[in-house]
Amino acid sequence: MNKNFREEFEALLSNYTELLLGEENKELNEKVQVWMLYSFMSKNMPSLVKHWNVKFPDGKQTIIEIISEIKKMNEIRKQNQK
């Protein structure tokens, strides 16, 4: 990938993160990226994700924590917009 595309895509991810969570920073961008990838993979290759979950239970727990944090932040953002 060329540098220009990478910068453009990072801008897209940053905007998405801010709209989703109400704020944006590098750590949140990474969490949102992990959450999106994991969600996509679990829908498209559930057997692979189930295997990974069994093989890496600590990783699965980290994913659960990331998803919970994102959901909580999104709910707070939605409440603040009312």
Secondary structure, DSSP 8 states (H G I E B T S, - for coil): --HHHHHHHHHHHHHHHHHHHS---HHHHHHHHHHHHHHHHHHH-HHHHHHHHHH-HHHHHHHHHHHHHHHHHHHHHHHHH-
